[in-house]
Amino acid sequence: MKLAYPAFFYTEDNGSCSVVIPDLGGCATQGRTLAEAMEMAVDAASGWLLCSVEEGEDIPQPSDIMSMQPEYPNGFSSIILVDLDEYSKTHSEKAVKKTLTIPSWVNEAAERKGINFSAVLKDAIIHQLQA
């Protein structure tokens, strides 16, 4: 799902750039440069939206950029594009069910010890990915 939200960019005295995305509860971020601030805005908005989706909340509809004005005179408005499907591939914490086959004796011994199969498997896969 691709979404386009208006964002306000403000140049700071030190040359950095702050960003506010009003439709997302005032989601805000910043960057050392305008280019970095634009990247950070997409990342912040993507994270905000993914969290909302995973918590079962409705996603706010984007406002019409033509009906909005920056709050401060040193700002300008622009559209940021969020590809929520792509972002969720690498940032989602949503669990995915997998089927596991192990010997019966391993299952029984692990259950007696109270081993959490999902936690062990997740930790082992993460360890393998980092190797």
Legacy VTK file of the C-alpha trace (Angstrom):
# vtk DataFile Version 3.0
C-alpha trace
ASCII
DATASET POLYDATA
POINTS 131 float
0.000 0.000 0.000
1.445 3.337 -1.075
0.350 6.491 0.725
1.218 10.146 0.108
1.130 12.562 3.053
1.838 16.285 3.218
4.818 17.208 5.361
6.197 20.544 6.509
9.940 21.125 6.294
11.598 23.849 8.368
15.158 25.092 7.949
16.853 25.557 11.321
19.474 28.197 12.173
22.258 25.602 12.133
21.323 24.491 8.595
19.554 21.289 9.635
15.973 20.614 8.641
13.026 19.643 10.859
9.959 17.856 9.513
6.400 17.591 10.826
3.736 15.293 9.361
0.468 16.721 10.752
-1.849 13.921 9.605
0.132 11.433 11.672
-0.472 12.968 15.070
2.254 15.509 14.550
4.871 12.835 13.771
8.180 14.703 13.588
11.808 14.081 12.696
14.851 15.955 11.412
17.960 15.660 9.273
21.299 17.403 8.907
20.414 18.235 5.297
17.183 18.555 3.346
17.844 15.245 1.578
18.422 13.480 4.893
15.308 15.121 6.370
13.231 13.815 3.447
14.556 10.281 4.016
13.928 10.567 7.748
10.382 11.820 7.117
9.552 8.756 5.033
11.099 6.481 7.666
9.263 8.184 10.563
5.925 8.135 8.730
6.411 4.498 7.713
7.152 3.481 11.292
4.178 5.455 12.618
1.820 3.870 10.076
3.166 0.329 10.524
2.706 0.603 14.284
-0.884 1.765 13.759
-1.642 -1.116 11.405
-0.102 -3.720 13.737
-2.157 -2.347 16.640
-5.362 -2.579 14.573
-5.868 1.175 14.355
-7.251 3.006 11.332
-4.779 4.766 9.062
-5.493 8.503 8.766
-6.468 9.761 5.356
-3.947 12.211 3.911
-5.030 15.848 3.908
-5.099 17.954 0.766
-1.708 19.677 0.661
-3.306 22.706 -1.008
-5.431 23.341 2.086
-2.458 23.355 4.480
0.179 25.941 5.295
3.409 25.651 7.281
3.075 26.895 10.839
6.284 28.955 10.690
7.603 31.310 7.981
10.852 29.342 7.463
8.926 26.290 6.220
7.565 24.785 3.054
5.258 21.879 2.314
5.952 18.784 0.278
4.500 15.321 -0.225
6.234 12.253 1.176
5.510 8.851 -0.325
5.310 5.852 1.998
5.432 2.284 0.643
4.044 0.495 3.686
4.263 -2.979 2.139
7.953 -2.592 1.381
8.707 -1.042 4.791
6.909 -3.826 6.659
9.070 -6.500 4.984
12.071 -5.368 7.012
10.511 -3.683 10.042
7.362 -5.585 11.000
7.288 -7.382 14.345
4.154 -9.280 13.355
4.548 -12.986 14.081
4.235 -15.557 11.309
3.155 -19.111 12.121
5.499 -21.885 10.958
5.207 -25.646 11.280
8.102 -27.461 12.961
9.083 -31.129 12.777
11.343 -32.550 15.497
11.851 -36.019 17.010
9.256 -36.972 19.591
11.820 -37.451 22.366
13.159 -33.892 21.782
9.628 -32.502 21.985
8.882 -34.327 25.249
12.184 -33.364 26.886
11.819 -29.726 25.844
8.240 -29.535 27.107
9.327 -30.991 30.489
11.906 -28.216 30.754
9.374 -25.549 29.706
11.327 -24.540 26.630
9.582 -22.002 24.403
9.978 -23.473 20.904
9.168 -20.201 19.137
11.719 -18.218 21.134
14.475 -20.796 20.615
13.807 -21.044 16.890
13.631 -17.261 16.460
16.905 -16.767 18.377
18.638 -19.504 16.367
17.506 -18.043 13.043
18.598 -14.541 14.043
21.983 -15.960 15.087
22.319 -17.682 11.705
21.385 -14.493 9.851
24.044 -12.539 11.725
26.759 -15.127 11.022
LINES 1 132
131 0 1 2 3 4 5 6 7 8 9 10 11 12 13 14 15 16 17 18 19 20 21 22 23 24 25 26 27 28 29 30 31 32 33 34 35 36 37 38 39 40 41 42 43 44 45 46 47 48 49 50 51 52 53 54 55 56 57 58 59 60 61 62 63 64 65 66 67 68 69 70 71 72 73 74 75 76 77 78 79 80 81 82 83 84 85 86 87 88 89 90 91 92 93 94 95 96 97 98 99 100 101 102 103 104 105 106 107 108 109 110 111 112 113 114 115 116 117 118 119 120 121 122 123 124 125 126 127 128 129 130
